[in-house]
Amino acid sequence: PLENSITTLQSQFLINNRLRWCHFFAQTAHESADFTVFIENLNYSSARLLIVFPKYFPDFTVANQYDRNPEKIANKVYGNRMGNNAFGDGWKYRGRGLIQLTGKSNYEQLEKSINKDVVNNPDYVATYEGAIISAAWFWYSKNLNTLADKDDCLVITKAINGGVNGFTDRMAKLQKYKTIINS
């Protein structure tokens, strides 16, 4: 199974040179807590919501209404954007996979690319196979191979995360994978 995944990543998604592999591993390792978390849990306390999602939770009055309620948090943070237009889409299409694919529009585009029904079965993206394929698809669809070839971790991070969350960890992981893949 792993060998088939690697072949697919190399041939279909063109993750096929040292820098591309290093950047892909660094980013997916960060996004998936070193390949241990394949689904976003969103079980945040009020205090953490103020830090992680200050745009949506500007104060404790708002945050307290969502404290430790992952489904409600997902629907607030991801609702009415990224193709999440129906009630509950924020939760249904929360982050999954090695790259934490988020939003119905991304699931729809992934479905078209891999010819697998992930819109009606979003949990497929949290499986071993789905986690890898969805990350590689996202990587390729955002043209991140070109940025990896330029060794541009900052721009790759922004393309994946929308900001620079975890940038220091991503850079440390990049250096780790450069060392591993060089040996």
N, C-alpha and C positions, 0 to 999 in steps of 0.2 A: 504493500500500500504506500509506504513512504517513497519508495523508488518511483512508483507511478506518479505520485504528486510532484516529485522533483522534475521528472521528465515533462510533465504538463507545465510546470512553472517556467521551465527553460524554453520549451517549444511554443506554447500558446501565448504566454505572457512575457516572454523574452527577458526573464530574470536569468541572465546567462553569462554574467561576468563577475569578477571578484567584487567590484564596488557595488554593483546592483545587489548581490547577495548580502553583503555587509549591511547596506542601508535597509534592505527589506527585513533582515533578521533583527536589526536594532529597533526599527519602528514597531514591528509586530511583537517583539519581546516586551517592549514598553507597554503597548496597548493591551496586551493579554497577561500582564503580570508574570512575565517569563514563561509564557505558554501554559499557564495554569487556569486562566479565566476566559471562558468563551462566551459569556453572556454578562451584560452590564446589570449590576444588581440594584443600584440607585437607593440603597437603604441608608440614607443620610439623616443625620440629626439636624435640628434647626440651625445650630451653630455652623455646621459644615455646609449647609445650603447657602448661607451668607457668603461663604468663601468660594465655593465651587460655581455657583450660579447666581452671582450678585445681581445680574440683570433681571432675573425672575423673582428673586427673594431679597428685596432691598432692606428689609428689617425683620426683627423677630416676630412682629405681629403677623406678617405674611408667612414667614418660615414655619412658625409654630403650627400652622394649619396643615402642614405637609410632613411634619416630623416623623421619620421612620415609616413613611408610606410610599414605597417604591413606585407602585402603579400610578398613584396620584401625582407624584413628582414627574414621572416620565410624560404623563399627559400634559402637564403644565409646560415643561421645558421643551418638549418635542412636538406638541400639538400645533396645528395650523401652520406648519412649515415643513419643508423637505418632503412634500407630497402627503403629509399626514393631515388629511382633511376630515375624516370621520371621527366621531367620538371613540376614544380608546386606541387610535392609531399610534399615539406617542408611545404607549406601552407595548403594543403589538410589534412595532418596528423600532424598538430600542436597540442599542448597540449589541452586536453579536459577532463572533468570529475573531480571528487574530487581529483584525484591524478595527473591530467594533463598528461594523457597518450599521449605519443608523438612517432611518427615514424610508418611508414607503417608496419614494421615487428611486432611491438607490436599490431597493429590493426589486423593483420592477425592471430596472436596467440590468441588474445581475441576472434576473430570470431570462430576459431576452438573450443575453450573452451565452449562458450555459445551458439553456433549454431545459430548465428544471423549475418546477412550480415552487418558488420560494415566497411568493406573495401570499399564497394560502397556507404555506408551511414554513413560516419564518424560522422556526426552530432548527431547520436543516442547517442554517448558517452557523449554529452553535455545535454541530457535530464536527468530528475530526476532519472529515473530507470537506464539508461545507466551510469550515473555518479557514482552511488553507486556500481553497478555490476562491472564496469571496474576497479574501485579502489580496490575492494575486490579481483578481479581476479589477478591484478598486485601484490597486497600484498601477496597473496597465492603463486603465481608463483615465486616470489623472496624469498620465505621461510622466510618472515618477522615475522611470528608468533614465530618462534624459537628465533629470536632476541628480540622480545617483551618479551618473557618469561625470557630472560636474563636482561631485563630492559635496553637495549643498544640503547639509542636514537641516539647517534652519528653514529653508523654503519647503523641504519635504515635510517637516513637522507642521508647518502652517497649513499645507495642503491636506494633511490627514486630520489635524486637530482643530483647525480653524484659528489657532493661536499658537502660543509657545508653551502650553502646559507640559511639564515634564521634560523640558528641553535638556536640562543638565543630565538627567538619567538617560535620555536618548543618545546624547553625545558619548557618555561613558559606555553605553552598550555598543555604540558604533566602534569605539576604540577596541573594545573587547573582541568583537567579531573580526575586525581587521587583523588583530593579533592571531586569532584562531585560524582564520582562513589563509593567512600568510604562512603558517607553519606546515 
